[in-house]
Amino acid sequence: MEKAVAETYRLFHGLNDFLLNGGFRPLEELLLGNSLSGIISEFLVKNIARASETLEANMKVGGHPDLLPKGHCASNLVLKGEEGIEVKSSIQRGGWQGHNPEECRLMVFRYVIGEQESGEFVPLTFVEILCAKLDCSDRSFSGRKGVSRRTPTASITTSGVEKLRRNFWPHGREVN
């Protein structure tokens, strides 16, 4: 895990160095929060797969879960797999959401980045890595109503957050 996190830092900071040297703003200022979290999650998935002897990245767009056990499936293009790990990165301390209330192992990488309330600037820093097997009962589903274009979401309930918090790896430092 440490190697995958270190490679994610290296990739993210290298990309920001390139942007800044080209006269652009850093990635965290160019993208909306949910887009940034998605990119960080993709970096993590690919780097965990590269560093792991037992996991591979699910290459199916929209596939679930993100990481598959090597040799468990016929290919690494799985729309809905039974085994593996879903990866999420978030700047939020809680209130994490996905699109489907599925039973799965979930790994949440919580991070801080950019200017903090204190005025301090912090580069991408993972402050918590949480992991647990969640049941469908650990999520509450909010679909669409009427003519809404809202994306359906499955929020992690209190029971799911408690499961995740029982199995965490504090990483980096907390910044307020």
TASUL-V121078 format. One record per helix or strand of 3 or more residues. SS is the DSSP state (H for helix, E for strand). FROM is the first residue (numbers start at 1). TO is the last residue. Records with the same first field share a line. If there is no record, write none. Layout:
SS=FROM-TO + FROM-TO
//
This chain:
H=2-21 + 27-30 + 33-51 + 136-138 + 158-166
E=55-57 + 67-69 + 85-90 + 104-115 + 121-134 + 139-142 + 153-156 + 168-170
//
